[in-house]
Amino acid sequence: TLDALFIAPEAIGSGAGRRLFEHAAAQARALGAHTMHIPADPNAEPFYLHMGARRTGATPSGSIAGRMLPLLEYDLAASE
């Protein structure tokens, strides 16, 4: 599970998010994972979809009552 991946707003569009995501995926693969589950902030969902994740549902936010977070999956084997 990718619990949190954040970059500073001024770094959006610089490639930093892609590099962090690719590093997280590589670490997950090295640990033997085949799928990365991502409970995403709704504003970050387009980024994860662009990276190749797919939406599989929604999950309740652990910090904001009544808020639902997109639940995404990223196939680590297909992205090598």
C-alpha positions in Angstrom: 0.0 0.0 0.0 1.3 3.4 -0.9 0.0 5.4 2.0 1.3 8.9 1.1 3.3 10.5 -1.7 3.4 14.3 -1.6 5.4 16.9 -3.3 5.5 20.7 -2.8 2.9 22.5 -4.9 5.6 24.4 -6.7 7.2 21.1 -7.8 4.1 19.9 -9.6 4.9 19.4 -13.3 8.7 19.1 -12.6 8.8 15.3 -12.8 9.5 15.0 -9.1 6.2 13.1 -8.5 6.9 10.7 -11.3 10.4 10.0 -9.9 9.0 9.4 -6.4 6.2 7.1 -7.7 8.7 5.1 -9.8 11.0 4.8 -6.7 8.1 3.6 -4.6 7.1 1.0 -7.3 10.7 -0.2 -7.5 10.9 -0.7 -3.8 7.6 -2.5 -3.7 8.8 -4.9 -6.5 12.1 -5.5 -4.6 10.0 -6.6 -1.6 8.1 -9.1 -3.8 4.8 -7.1 -4.3 2.8 -7.6 -7.5 0.2 -4.9 -6.9 0.4 -1.5 -5.2 -2.8 -0.3 -3.5 -3.2 3.4 -3.4 -5.9 5.1 -1.2 -5.5 8.5 -3.0 -6.4 12.0 -2.2 -9.2 12.9 -4.7 -7.0 15.7 -6.1 -4.1 13.3 -6.7 -6.3 10.7 -8.6 -5.5 12.1 -12.0 -1.8 11.8 -11.3 -2.0 8.2 -10.4 -4.3 7.4 -13.3 -1.7 9.1 -15.6 1.0 6.9 -14.0 -1.0 3.8 -15.0 -3.0 3.0 -11.9 -6.7 2.1 -12.2 -9.6 2.9 -9.9 -11.0 -0.1 -8.1 -13.4 1.6 -5.7 -13.4 4.0 -2.8 -12.4 3.9 0.9 -13.3 6.1 3.8 -10.9 8.8 4.8 -9.1 8.2 8.1 -8.9 11.9 8.9 -12.1 13.5 7.5 -15.4 12.1 8.5 -17.7 11.3 5.6 -15.0 11.8 3.0 -14.3 9.0 0.5 -11.0 8.5 -1.1 -10.4 6.9 -4.5 -8.9 3.4 -4.1 -6.5 2.7 -6.9 -4.3 -0.3 -7.9 -1.1 -0.3 -9.8 0.1 -3.5 -11.5 3.8 -3.7 -10.7 4.5 -6.6 -13.0 3.0 -4.8 -16.1 5.0 -1.6 -15.4 8.5 -3.0 -15.2 
